[in-house]
Amino acid sequence: MELLTGLALNFAASINCEKNGCGKCRICSNTIKGLYENLMIVEAGGNFITMDKVAEIQRFMSISSYSSGYKICIIKEADLMNRTAANRMLKILEDPPDDRSIFILLTEAIYGLLPTITSRCIIFEWDFSGPDELKLNVDPGSLNEMVTGGIKKILDDCGNYRTSLDLSVKILDFLKENISDDSDSIEQQLMDFRNTGATTAEVKKFESNLRVRSKRKRDKYFNLGINLVFDIITAWLEDMLVVKLGVDGKSLNFPADYDFIHEHRDFLDDRRIYVLLKDIEKNRSYLKFSIYHELALDNIFLQLQAGNSIKSKKNKVELR
């Protein structure tokens, strides 16, 4: 988010700068620092951006400009708007105060924004992913191996639903163990803040803000991990569909598993696969609302196993 914010501030500076972003004038300097009078930066005070924050945006953008140029509002982690705030924000975007109002919505999880909001925005995407940026110390190969192995076991073991439930727990435990903890950083920041001569009340408030932000960041990284799991399951279901159509192994997401997928291609009918894909995307869109991750994974894996069981029972009946 820091990289996105820096990019947004530089873009905002270029809009009002007479030289299209010289980086040296008062407008550029103050905008990049987030101090320019025609600029407003909004971020969540707790776990969500609430209606009060959006009301502040509306007031700021509606009053006359302090100086010439455009009024710009940057909303950090815009996906954290709760539904009420998002709906009010939508109305502002649909009917802005004037044609010199610019709104910049930043997010690392665009699926968390209302589709009606994204449809009214020009979308730019950058890939800033990396170990330092994501702080998600998860080896994608290990996660893929775990999920893939679990799916194979589910398809092979149609009678034991414990297999699906155990896989959900195993995935969540793996993510919890591998997501970075900010506790050391928080303690260091608190120590530095105390050394400035801050009062006990100020330190307590500072600590509360740090821990809220830390939890929000940890939740975000955890959701990124769950999204990776959803991606792996989706890739498996896509492979099952295309193998049914006669596609060879070279075109699969998991070409090394072609023989296994081909052998189990009829364990799920097309309708059930499409239902599962739809449910995965639905759960993906709910991540910002802190859904119960274990329940979501249980539901998907149990549906996968149920389809397997139904197909197996049908085959047994036909054999008789």
TORPAVEX-997111 format. One record per atom (N, C-alpha, C, O): residue in one letter; y, x, z. Coordinates in steps of 0.02 Angstrom, whole numbers, padded with zeros to 5 digits, always signed. Layout:
N
AYXZ...
END
This chain:
320
M-00060+00041+00000M+00000+00000+00000M+00063+00043+00000M+00114+00024-00028E+00059+00103+00032E+00117+00147+00034E+00138+00168-00037E+00197+00171-00053L+00087+00183-00079L+00102+00204-00147L+00132+00146-00187L+00179+00155-00225L+00105+00086-00178L+00131+00028-00212L+00203+00013-00191L+00246-00003-00232T+00216+00019-00126T+00283+00007-00100T+00333+00057-00128T+00388+00039-00148G+00313+00120-00130G+00357+00172-00158G+00373+00158-00231G+00429+00167-00254L+00322+00136-00268L+00331+00120-00338L+00379+00062-00346L+00423+00062-00390A+00371+00010-00304A+00414-00049-00307A+00486-00031-00290A+00532-00056-00322L+00497+00011-00240L+00565+00031-00221L+00599+00071-00277L+00659+00061-00290N+00562+00114-00310N+00591+00152-00365N+00608+00106-00424N+00659+00115-00457F+00565+00057-00436F+00578+00009-00489F+00640-00033-00472F+00683-00045-00514A+00644-00054-00408A+00702-00093-00386A+00767-00052-00395A+00818-00080-00414A+00763+00012-00379A+00822+00056-00387A+00844+00059-00460A+00903+00058-00475S+00795+00063-00505S+00812+00069-00576S+00845+00006-00603S+00883+00009-00652I+00831-00051-00572I+00859-00115-00595I+00934-00117-00585I+00972-00139-00628N+00956-00095-00526N+01028-00100-00510N+01068-00036-00523N+01130-00038-00525C+01034+00018-00534C+01069+00081-00548C+01103+00079-00616C+01072+00056-00665E+01164+00101-00621E+01201+00100-00684E+01170+00147-00735E+01182+00140-00795K+01130+00195-00711K+01097+00243-00757K+01022+00230-00761K+00983+00274-00778N+01002+00169-00744N+00932+00147-00749N+00884+00188-00704N+00826+00200-00722G+00910+00209-00648G+00867+00243-00600G+00876+00318-00599G+00829+00356-00612C+00937+00340-00584C+00951+00412-00583C+00920+00447-00523C+00906+00507-00525G+00909+00408-00469G+00880+00437-00409G+00929+00473-00365G+00910+00499-00312K+00993+00476-00385K+01042+00515-00347K+01100+00473-00321K+01130+00491-00270C+01116+00418-00354C+01174+00379-00334C+01160+00341-00269C+01104+00340-00244R+01213+00309-00243R+01207+00272-00180R+01156+00215-00187R+01115+00204-00141I+01158+00181-00243I+01113+00124-00253I+01040+00148-00252I+00998+00119-00217C+01026+00200-00289C+00957+00227-00291C+00935+00252-00223C+00881+00236-00198S+00979+00292-00192S+00962+00323-00128S+00947+00270-00075S+00897+00273-00040N+00991+00221-00070N+00983+00169-00018N+00924+00122-00034N+00889+00100+00011T+00914+00107-00098T+00859+00063-00116T+00792+00096-00100T+00748+00064-00072I+00785+00159-00118I+00722+00195-00105I+00709+00200-00030I+00651+00200-00008K+00763+00203+00010K+00755+00203+00083K+00743+00133+00111K+00727+00125+00170G+00752+00082+00068G+00744+00013+00091G+00805-00014+00126G+00799-00061+00165L+00864+00016+00114L+00924-00001+00151L+00978-00034+00108L+01032-00048+00133Y+00965-00045+00044Y+01016-00072+00000Y+01031-00144+00017Y+00986-00183+00033E+01096-00164+00014E+01116-00230+00038E+01088-00288-00004E+01083-00344+00021N+01070-00275-00066N+01042-00328-00109N+00966-00326-00111N+00935-00356-00155L+00937-00292-00063L+00864-00285-00061L+00837-00312+00005L+00865-00300+00058M+00782-00349+00000M+00747-00373+00059M+00673-00354+00053M+00641-00366+00002I+00646-00324+00106I+00575-00306+00109I+00541-00348+00161I+00563-00350+00219V+00488-00382+00142V+00453-00427+00187V+00381-00403+00197V+00348-00385+00149E+00358-00404+00259E+00288-00389+00273E+00265-00430+00333E+00306-00455+00371A+00201-00436+00340A+00173-00477+00394A+00189-00447+00462A+00184-00386+00471G+00209-00490+00509G+00220-00467+00577G+00156-00466+00616G+00149-00427+00663G+00109-00508+00597G+00043-00511+00629G-00011-00509+00576G-00011-00464+00533N-00056-00557+00578N-00111-00557+00529N-00091-00591+00464N-00125-00581+00413F-00037-00630+00464F-00018-00667+00405F+00058-00665+00394F+00096-00651+00441I+00079-00678+00332I+00149-00690+00317I+00157-00766+00324I+00126-00804+00287T+00199-00786+00370T+00204-00857+00386T+00263-00891+00351T+00302-00860+00315M+00267-00957+00362M+00320-00998+00333M+00389-00972+00353M+00435-00975+00312D+00397-00948+00414D+00462-00923+00437D+00486-00865+00394D+00545-00860+00378K+00439-00822+00375K+00457-00764+00333K+00481-00788+00264K+00530-00762+00238V+00446-00837+00237V+00465-00862+00171V+00532-00898+00174V+00572-00895+00127A+00545-00931+00230A+00610-00964+00240A+00666-00912+00241A+00720-00923+00215E+00652-00854+00272E+00701-00799+00273E+00715-00774+00202E+00772-00759+00184I+00662-00769+00163I+00670-00748+00093I+00715-00797+00056I+00761-00776+00020Q+00703-00861+00066Q+00742-00913+00031Q+00816-00908+00051Q+00860-00915+00008R+00829-00898+00115R+00898-00893+00138R+00933-00831+00109R+00989-00835+00084F+00897-00775+00111F+00926-00712+00086F+00942-00716+00012F+00995-00695-00010M+00895-00744-00026M+00904-00746-00099M+00956-00799-00119M+00982-00796-00175S+00971-00846-00075S+01017-00901-00093S+01090-00884-00079S+01134-00912-00111I+01102-00838-00033I+01172-00822-00017I+01201-00776-00070I+01164-00743-00107S+01266-00774-00074S+01300-00733-00125S+01284-00659-00115S+01275-00636-00059S+01281-00623-00171S+01266-00552-00168S+01323-00514-00134S+01381-00531-00141Y+01304-00462-00096Y+01354-00419-00064Y+01388-00374-00115Y+01445-00353-00105S+01353-00360-00168S+01382-00318-00221S+01353-00342-00287S+01307-00383-00289S+01379-00316-00341S+01356-00338-00407S+01284-00315-00419S+01258-00270-00385G+01252-00346-00466G+01183-00329-00481G+01135-00383-00461G+01154-00439-00445Y+01071-00365-00463Y+01018-00413-00447Y+01000-00411-00373Y+01005-00359-00340K+00980-00469-00348K+00953-00472-00280K+00877-00467-00287K+00846-00502-00328I+00847-00423-00248I+00776-00409-00255I+00740-00418-00189I+00763-00395-00137C+00683-00452-00192C+00641-00461-00133C+00573-00431-00147C+00539-00450-00195I+00553-00384-00105I+00486-00353-00110I+00442-00381-00054I+00459-00375+00005I+00387-00411-00072I+00340-00439-00023I+00278-00395-00020I+00238-00394-00067K+00270-00358+00035K+00212-00314+00043K+00152-00356+00065K+00158-00403+00104E+00094-00338+00038E+00031-00374+00053E+00041-00449+00046E+00027-00488+00092A+00064-00469-00013A+00079-00539-00026A+00018-00584-00018A+00025-00644-00007D-00042-00555-00023D-00103-00595-00014D-00111-00619+00058D-00153-00662+00072L-00070-00593+00105L-00074-00615+00175L-00033-00678+00188L-00032-00702+00245M-00001-00706+00137M+00034-00769+00148M-00017-00824+00165M-00066-00832+00129N-00005-00860+00219N-00050-00916+00232N-00034-00971+00181N+00014-00966+00143R-00075-01023+00181R-00070-01073+00127R-00002-01107+00127R+00027-01119+00074T+00024-01124+00186T+00089-01157+00190T+00144-01113+00161T+00186-01135+00122A+00143-01049+00181A+00193-01001+00157A+00186-00991+00082A+00236-00987+00046A+00124-00986+00059A+00111-00975-00013A+00137-01033-00055A+00166-01023-00108N+00127-01094-00030N+00151-01152-00067N+00227-01155-00071N+00255-01174-00122R+00260-01135-00016R+00333-01133-00017R+00357-01077-00063R+00406-01086-00099M+00322-01020-00062M+00341-00965-00105M+00334-00986-00178M+00374-00967-00221L+00282-01025-00193L+00272-01050-00261L+00332-01090-00284L+00354-01083-00342K+00359-01133-00241K+00416-01173-00259K+00478-01131-00273K+00518-01146-00317I+00485-01076-00234I+00542-01030-00246I+00535-00997-00314I+00584-00990-00350L+00474-00976-00331L+00462-00943-00395L+00473-00992-00453L+00497-00973-00507E+00455-01055-00442E+00464-01105-00494E+00538-01123-00504E+00559-01138-00559D+00575-01120-00450D+00646-01138-00453D+00688-01086-00414D+00713-01101-00360P+00695-01026-00442P+00733-00973-00407P+00807-00991-00401P+00832-01032-00439P+00842-00960-00353P+00913-00975-00342P+00955-00966-00405P+01000-01006-00418D+00942-00913-00443D+00979-00901-00504D+00940-00852-00547D+00885-00832-00529D+00969-00833-00604D+00933-00788-00650D+00943-00715-00632D+00923-00671-00670R+00974-00702-00575R+00983-00633-00552R+00943-00621-00488R+00961-00578-00447S+00890-00659-00480S+00845-00651-00423S+00778-00624-00447S+00749-00651-00494I+00755-00571-00416I+00692-00539-00436I+00646-00536-00375I+00667-00514-00321F+00584-00557-00385F+00534-00555-00332F+00478-00508-00353F+00451-00514-00408I+00463-00461-00310I+00408-00413-00323I+00354-00424-00270I+00365-00409-00211L+00297-00448-00291L+00242-00462-00245L+00191-00406-00251L+00164-00393-00305L+00177-00373-00196L+00130-00317-00195L+00065-00339-00162L+00066-00373-00110T+00009-00320-00191T-00055-00337-00161T-00109-00289-00185T-00107-00265-00242E-00156-00276-00143E-00216-00238-00162E-00275-00284-00169E-00332-00262-00180A-00262-00350-00163A-00315-00400-00169A-00287-00461-00204A-00272-00511-00172I-00279-00456-00269I-00246-00509-00307I-00283-00575-00303I-00254-00628-00310Y-00349-00572-00290Y-00388-00633-00284Y-00366-00674-00223Y-00382-00733-00218G-00328-00642-00177G-00305-00677-00118G-00242-00718-00129G-00220-00755-00084L-00212-00711-00188L-00152-00750-00204L-00171-00815-00238L-00221-00819-00273L-00130-00866-00228L-00143-00930-00263L-00139-00918-00338L-00093-00885-00362P-00186-00945-00376P-00183-00938-00449P-00117-00963-00478P-00093-00937-00528T-00088-01015-00447T-00025-01042-00471T+00032-00992-00461T+00082-00994-00498I+00026-00948-00412I+00077-00896-00401I+00068-00841-00453I+00116-00820-00485T+00007-00817-00462T-00005-00763-00510T+00013-00785-00581T+00034-00744-00622S+00004-00849-00596S+00020-00874-00663S+00094-00871-00678S+00115-00874-00736R+00136-00866-00626R+00208-00863-00634R+00235-00792-00628R+00296-00781-00625C+00190-00744-00626C+00210-00674-00619C+00188-00633-00680C+00139-00649-00714I+00225-00580-00692I+00202-00529-00740I+00161-00480-00699I+00187-00451-00651I+00099-00470-00717I+00053-00430-00675I+00046-00360-00703I+00030-00350-00762F+00057-00312-00659F+00046-00241-00675F-00008-00215-00628F-00007-00230-00568E-00054-00177-00654E-00109-00151-00613E-00110-00075-00615E-00101-00044-00668W-00120-00045-00556W-00128+00027-00550W-00190+00041-00508W-00206+00003-00462D-00224+00093-00525D-00283+00113-00486D-00265+00173-00443D-00264+00230-00466F-00249+00159-00379F-00233+00212-00332F-00293+00227-00287F-00286+00260-00236S-00352+00204-00307S-00410+00211-00264S-00428+00284-00255S-00422+00325-00300G-00450+00298-00196G-00472+00365-00179G-00488+00368-00105G-00468+00323-00068P-00525+00419-00083P-00545+00423-00012P-00487+00418+00036P-00494+00385+00088D-00430+00450+00020D-00374+00449+00067D-00339+00381+00066D-00314+00358+00117E-00338+00348+00008E-00303+00284+00003E-00344+00228+00032E-00318+00187+00070L-00409+00225+00015L-00450+00169+00038L-00472+00177+00111L-00481+00127+00146K-00480+00239+00132K-00506+00253+00199K-00571+00213+00211K-00586+00193+00268L-00607+00203+00158L-00671+00169+00163L-00724+00222+00150L-00744+00234+00093N-00747+00254+00204N-00792+00311+00197N-00863+00288+00183N-00910+00306+00219V-00869+00249+00130V-00934+00221+00112V-00956+00253+00047V-00920+00251-00003D-01015+00281+00047D-01043+00309-00014D-01067+00250-00057D-01115+00217-00039P-01034+00238-00115P-01054+00181-00157P-01128+00184-00176P-01161+00133-00183G-01154+00245-00185G-01224+00253-00203G-01270+00227-00147G-01319+00194-00161S-01253+00244-00085S-01294+00222-00028S-01291+00146-00020S-01342+00114-00007L-01231+00118-00029L-01223+00045-00024L-01261+00010-00080L-01295-00040-00068N-01256+00037-00140N-01291+00009-00197N-01367+00011-00186N-01403-00037-00201E-01390+00068-00161E-01462+00076-00147E-01486+00025-00096E-01540-00003-00102M-01445+00015-00044M-01463-00033+00009M-01467-00105-00018M-01516-00141-00005V-01415-00125-00055V-01413-00194-00080V-01466-00204-00133V-01501-00255-00133T-01473-00156-00179T-01523-00161-00232T-01594-00164-00203T-01634-00205-00224G-01607-00121-00154G-01673-00122-00122G-01686-00189-00088G-01742-00214-00089G-01634-00216-00057G-01641-00280-00023G-01655-00337-00071G-01696-00380-00058I-01620-00337-00128I-01630-00389-00178I-01702-00386-00205I-01734-00437-00214K-01726-00325-00219K-01795-00317-00243K-01845-00344-00192K-01894-00377-00210K-01832-00331-00129K-01877-00354-00077K-01876-00431-00073K-01928-00462-00062I-01817-00461-00081I-01811-00533-00080I-01851-00564-00137I-01886-00613-00128L-01846-00534-00196L-01881-00561-00255L-01957-00552-00249L-01995-00591-00277D-01977-00500-00214D-02049-00487-00205D-02078-00527-00147D-02137-00545-00148D-02037-00542-00097D-02062-00573-00035D-02033-00643-00029D-01989-00655+00012C-02059-00689-00069C-02029-00755-00073C-02042-00799-00012C-02007-00849-00002G-02090-00781+00030G-02108-00825+00085G-02073-00810+00151G-02074-00852+00196N-02041-00752+00157N-02013-00731+00221N-01937-00730+00218N-01907-00683+00191Y-01905-00782+00245Y-01832-00787+00242Y-01798-00737+00289Y-01738-00727+00285R-01836-00707+00334R-01809-00656+00378R-01783-00597+00337R-01737-00562+00358T-01814-00587+00279T-01794-00532+00235T-01719-00538+00216T-01683-00489+00217S-01698-00599+00198S-01628-00611+00179S-01580-00601+00237S-01528-00569+00231L-01600-00628+00295L-01557-00624+00354L-01550-00552+00378L-01495-00531+00397D-01604-00515+00376D-01603-00445+00397D-01559-00403+00351D-01525-00357+00373L-01560-00419+00286L-01519-00382+00238L-01445-00391+00253L-01406-00344+00249S-01425-00453+00268S-01354-00466+00285S-01332-00424+00344S-01279-00392+00342V-01372-00423+00397V-01356-00385+00457V-01352-00310+00442V-01307-00275+00465K-01399-00287+00402K-01402-00216+00385K-01339-00194+00347K-01312-00140+00359I-01317-00236+00300I-01257-00220+00260I-01195-00218+00305I-01155-00172+00300L-01188-00268+00348L-01129-00272+00391L-01127-00214+00441L-01074-00185+00453D-01184-00196+00469D-01187-00138+00515D-01168-00074+00479D-01133-00032+00506F-01191-00067+00417F-01175-00008+00377F-01100-00002+00365F-01071+00052+00372L-01068-00058+00348L-00996-00057+00335L-00956-00042+00399L-00909-00003+00398K-00977-00074+00454K-00942-00063+00518K-00944+00010+00539K-00895+00037+00565E-01001+00042+00527E-01010+00112+00547E-00970+00160+00504E-00952+00215+00526N-00955+00139+00442N-00924+00186+00395N-00851+00175+00381N-00820+00214+00344I-00821+00123+00410I-00750+00111+00400I-00710+00150+00452I-00726+00149+00511S-00659+00185+00429S-00619+00228+00472S-00588+00190+00531S-00568+00132+00524D-00585+00224+00587D-00554+00196+00647D-00487+00232+00659D-00485+00294+00658D-00434+00194+00672D-00367+00224+00681D-00351+00239+00754D-00294+00255+00769S-00399+00235+00798S-00384+00241+00870S-00351+00308+00887S-00304+00310+00927D-00374+00363+00857D-00344+00428+00871D-00272+00430+00846D-00228+00456+00880S-00260+00402+00787S-00192+00401+00758S-00146+00359+00802S-00088+00377+00812I-00171+00303+00827I-00130+00259+00869I-00110+00295+00933I-00052+00292+00953E-00157+00329+00964E-00142+00365+01026E-00089+00419+01015E-00046+00430+01057Q-00094+00454+00958Q-00046+00507+00943Q+00024+00477+00931Q+00073+00505+00955Q+00027+00421+00895Q+00091+00388+00882Q+00123+00362+00947Q+00184+00365+00956L+00080+00337+00992L+00105+00313+01057L+00133+00371+01098L+00186+00365+01130M+00098+00427+01097M+00121+00486+01134M+00188+00510+01107M+00234+00526+01146D+00194+00512+01041D+00257+00533+01010D+00314+00485+01028D+00370+00506+01040F+00298+00420+01028F+00349+00370+01043F+00371+00374+01116F+00431+00367+01131R+00324+00386+01161R+00342+00393+01232R+00388+00453+01242R+00434+00451+01283N+00376+00506+01204N+00416+00567+01211N+00487+00559+01187N+00530+00602+01200T+00502+00504+01153T+00571+00491+01131T+00613+00461+01187T+00673+00451+01179G+00580+00445+01244G+00615+00415+01300G+00614+00339+01299G+00654+00307+01334A+00569+00311+01261A+00564+00238+01256A+00543+00208+01323A+00508+00240+01362T+00566+00147+01337T+00548+00114+01399T+00476+00088+01396T+00446+00086+01343T+00450+00069+01455T+00382+00043+01457T+00374-00019+01413T+00324-00027+01378A+00425-00063+01415A+00423-00124+01374A+00423-00107+01299A+00387-00138+01260E+00463-00057+01281E+00466-00038+01210E+00400-00007+01187E+00377-00019+01131V+00370+00034+01231V+00306+00064+01214V+00252+00010+01206V+00211+00013+01160K+00253-00039+01251K+00203-00093+01249K+00210-00132+01184K+00159-00148+01152K+00271-00148+01164K+00282-00185+01102K+00261-00143+01041K+00230-00168+00994F+00278-00078+01043F+00259-00033+00989F+00183-00029+00982F+00156-00030+00927E+00149-00024+01040E+00076-00020+01039E+00045-00084+01011E-00003-00082+00973S+00073-00141+01030S+00048-00205+01006S+00053-00209+00930S+00007-00232+00896N+00111-00187+00903N+00120-00188+00831N+00072-00141+00795N+00045-00157+00743L+00062-00082+00825L+00015-00034+00796L-00055-00062+00792L-00090-00054+00741R-00077-00094+00846R-00146-00119+00848R-00156-00179+00802R-00209-00187+00771V-00104-00221+00795V-00108-00277+00748V-00115-00251+00677V-00156-00275+00638R-00073-00201+00661R-00076-00173+00593R-00142-00137+00581R-00169-00140+00526S-00167-00103+00632S-00230-00068+00625S-00287-00116+00612S-00330-00103+00570K-00288-00171+00649K-00340-00222+00639K-00335-00252+00569K-00386-00263+00536R-00274-00266+00548R-00264-00295+00482R-00289-00247+00428R-00320-00267+00379K-00274-00182+00437K-00296-00133+00388K-00372-00126+00389K-00403-00120+00336R-00401-00126+00448R-00473-00121+00453R-00507-00182+00421R-00558-00175+00387D-00479-00241+00433D-00506-00301+00402D-00502-00297+00325D-00548-00318+00290K-00447-00268+00301K-00439-00262+00229K-00492-00216+00200K-00522-00231+00148Y-00504-00159+00233Y-00554-00112+00208Y-00624-00142+00214Y-00667-00130+00171F-00636-00180+00266F-00701-00213+00274F-00712-00262+00216F-00767-00267+00188N-00659-00299+00199N-00664-00346+00143N-00675-00310+00077N-00710-00336+00033L-00646-00250+00070L-00659-00211+00010L-00734-00194+00006L-00763-00195-00048G-00763-00178+00063G-00835-00163+00065G-00876-00224+00046G-00924-00218+00008I-00858-00282+00073I-00893-00344+00055I-00886-00358-00019I-00933-00382-00051N-00827-00344-00046N-00817-00354-00118N-00863-00310-00159N-00889-00331-00211L-00875-00248-00136L-00922-00204-00170L-00992-00234-00170L-01028-00230-00219V-01011-00264-00113V-01076-00296-00108V-01080-00354-00157V-01130-00363-00192F-01027-00395-00159F-01025-00451-00207F-01032-00426-00278F-01066-00457-00319D-00999-00369-00293D-01003-00341-00361D-01075-00322-00379D-01097-00334-00435I-01110-00293-00331I-01179-00271-00344I-01225-00332-00356I-01265-00332-00402I-01217-00383-00313I-01258-00444-00322I-01243-00476-00389I-01289-00497-00425T-01179-00480-00406T-01158-00510-00470T-01189-00472-00528T-01213-00502-00576A-01188-00405-00524A-01217-00364-00578A-01291-00377-00586A-01317-00378-00642W-01326-00387-00531W-01398-00403-00533W-01410-00470-00567W-01454-00477-00610L-01371-00520-00548L-01379-00587-00577L-01363-00586-00652L-01396-00619-00692E-01312-00548-00671E-01295-00541-00742E-01352-00509-00780E-01369-00530-00836D-01383-00458-00751D-01440-00426-00783D-01499-00474-00792D-01532-00473-00843M-01511-00516-00742M-01565-00564-00747M-01552-00614-00804M-01598-00633-00840L-01489-00633-00812L-01472-00680-00865L-01483-00649-00934L-01513-00680-00978V-01458-00588-00944V-01462-00558-01011V-01533-00537-01029V-01551-00537-01088V-01573-00519-00979V-01643-00502-00992V-01680-00565-01016V-01724-00560-01059K-01662-00622-00989K-01691-00686-01012K-01677-00697-01086K-01716-00728-01122L-01619-00671-01108L-01599-00679-01178L-01629-00626-01224L-01618-00627-01284G-01668-00580-01195G-01702-00530-01235G-01665-00464-01243G-01683-00423-01286V-01613-00453-01203V-01575-00390-01207V-01618-00333-01180V-01655-00342-01131D-01613-00274-01211D-01652-00217-01187D-01618-00183-01128D-01561-00199-01110G-01653-00136-01098G-01629-00103-01037G-01566-00064-01045G-01529-00054-00996K-01551-00039-01105K-01492+00003-01114K-01427-00034-01101K-01376-00003-01085S-01427-00099-01108S-01366-00138-01100S-01356-00166-01030S-01308-00203-01019L-01400-00150-00983L-01396-00178-00916L-01349-00140-00871L-01332-00082-00883N-01328-00173-00817N-01290-00139-00765N-01335-00090-00728N-01314-00036-00706F-01400-00109-00723F-01450-00067-00689F-01507-00053-00737F-01562-00080-00730P-01496-00010-00787P-01547+00003-00838P-01612+00031-00809P-01666+00018-00836A-01607+00069-00755A-01668+00098-00726A-01714+00045-00696A-01773+00056-00686D-01686-00015-00682D-01726-00068-00652D-01747-00121-00703D-01766-00176-00685Y-01745-00103-00768Y-01762-00151-00820Y-01831-00181-00811Y-01840-00242-00815D-01881-00139-00798D-01949-00164-00792D-01956-00214-00736D-01989-00266-00743F-01924-00199-00679F-01928-00245-00622F-01893-00311-00639F-01919-00365-00625I-01833-00306-00668I-01795-00366-00685I-01833-00408-00737I-01835-00469-00732H-01863-00375-00786H-01902-00411-00837H-01961-00447-00807H-01977-00504-00826E-01993-00415-00759E-02051-00445-00726E-02031-00507-00685E-02069-00555-00680H-01970-00505-00656H-01947-00560-00612H-01895-00605-00646H-01862-00644-00612R-01889-00600-00712R-01835-00636-00747R-01839-00711-00740R-01788-00746-00744D-01898-00738-00729D-01906-00811-00726D-01907-00838-00654D-01919-00898-00644F-01894-00796-00605F-01895-00819-00536F-01835-00861-00518F-01835-00898-00469L-01782-00856-00559L-01722-00898-00550L-01705-00929-00617L-01700-00894-00668D-01697-00995-00619D-01677-01025-00682D-01602-01014-00693D-01566-00995-00647D-01580-01025-00755D-01510-01010-00773D-01461-01049-00730D-01409-01022-00709R-01476-01112-00717R-01430-01153-00677R-01419-01124-00608R-01362-01121-00584R-01473-01102-00576R-01467-01075-00509R-01428-01008-00510R-01390-00994-00463I-01437-00969-00561I-01399-00906-00566I-01324-00921-00572I-01283-00888-00540Y-01307-00970-00613Y-01236-00988-00622Y-01207-01015-00556Y-01149-01001-00540V-01246-01053-00520V-01223-01079-00455V-01210-01022-00407V-01160-01021-00371L-01255-00973-00406L-01246-00915-00363L-01184-00875-00382L-01146-00854-00338L-01174-00865-00446L-01115-00828-00469L-01051-00864-00448L-01002-00832-00428K-01052-00930-00454K-00994-00970-00433K-00982-00964-00359K-00924-00958-00337D-01036-00966-00319D-01029-00961-00246D-01003-00892-00225D-00964-00887-00177I-01025-00841-00260I-01001-00773-00244I-00925-00769-00255I-00889-00743-00212E-00901-00795-00311E-00829-00793-00324E-00790-00836-00275E-00734-00819-00256K-00820-00892-00254K-00787-00935-00204K-00780-00897-00138K-00726-00898-00108N-00833-00864-00117N-00831-00825-00054N-00783-00766-00061N-00751-00747-00012R-00780-00737-00120R-00733-00681-00131R-00661-00704-00120R-00621-00668-00090S-00644-00764-00144S-00576-00789-00137S-00561-00808-00065S-00502-00812-00046Y-00612-00819-00024Y-00602-00837+00046Y-00594-00777+00092Y-00580-00785+00152L-00604-00717+00066L-00604-00657+00109L-00539-00650+00148L-00541-00629+00206K-00482-00667+00118K-00418-00659+00152K-00411-00704+00213K-00370-00692+00256F-00453-00757+00216F-00450-00803+00272F-00500-00784+00326F-00516-00825+00369S-00526-00722+00323S-00573-00696+00373S-00634-00742+00381S-00649-00764+00436I-00668-00755+00326I-00729-00795+00329I-00781-00758+00370I-00777-00698+00381Y-00831-00795+00391Y-00885-00765+00430Y-00930-00729+00380Y-00971-00760+00346H-00922-00663+00376H-00955-00624+00324H-01031-00631+00326H-01063-00636+00273E-01060-00630+00385E-01133-00634+00389E-01158-00700+00361E-01209-00703+00326L-01123-00754+00377L-01142-00820+00352L-01137-00822+00276L-01180-00851+00243A-01084-00792+00249A-01075-00791+00176A-01131-00754+00142A-01159-00777+00092L-01149-00695+00168L-01203-00656+00139L-01270-00691+00148L-01311-00693+00102D-01281-00720+00207D-01343-00758+00219D-01352-00813+00167D-01405-00822+00139N-01297-00849+00155N-01300-00905+00108N-01320-00881+00038N-01362-00913+00005I-01290-00826+00015I-01305-00801-00052I-01377-00775-00056I-01412-00791-00104F-01398-00736-00007F-01466-00708-00010F-01519-00762-00001F-01572-00759-00032L-01505-00810+00042L-01553-00864+00052L-01560-00908-00011L-01614-00931-00028Q-01504-00918-00046Q-01508-00954-00110Q-01550-00916-00160Q-01590-00946-00198L-01541-00850-00161L-01581-00808-00205L-01655-00814-00189L-01697-00821-00233Q-01670-00811-00124Q-01740-00815-00103Q-01769-00885-00113Q-01828-00893-00129A-01727-00937-00103A-01750-01005-00111A-01770-01018-00184A-01820-01051-00198G-01730-00991-00230G-01746-00999-00301G-01812-00967-00317G-01852-00992-00356N-01824-00909-00285N-01887-00873-00294N-01945-00915-00268N-01997-00921-00300S-01935-00945-00209S-01988-00985-00178S-02005-01046-00219S-02064-01062-00229I-01952-01080-00244I-01963-01140-00285I-02003-01123-00347I-02049-01159-00366K-01984-01068-00379K-02019-01047-00440K-02092-01030-00425K-02137-01047-00464S-02103-00995-00368S-02170-00974-00350S-02214-01034-00336S-02272-01036-00358K-02188-01085-00300K-02226-01145-00284K-02243-01183-00348K-02298-01209-00354K-02196-01185-00395K-02207-01220-00457K-02264-01187-00496K-02306-01221-00525N-02264-01119-00495N-02317-01082-00530N-02385-01095-00499N-02435-01100-00534K-02386-01101-00432K-02449-01114-00397K-02476-01182-00416K-02537-01190-00425V-02431-01232-00420V-02452-01299-00439V-02481-01300-00509V-02531-01332-00522E-02447-01264-00555E-02469-01262-00624E-02537-01228-00630E-02578-01248-00671L-02549-01178-00588L-02613-01142-00590L-02671-01187-00569L-02727-01180-00593R-02656-01234-00524R-02708-01280-00502R-02726-01329-00558R-02769-01372-00549
END
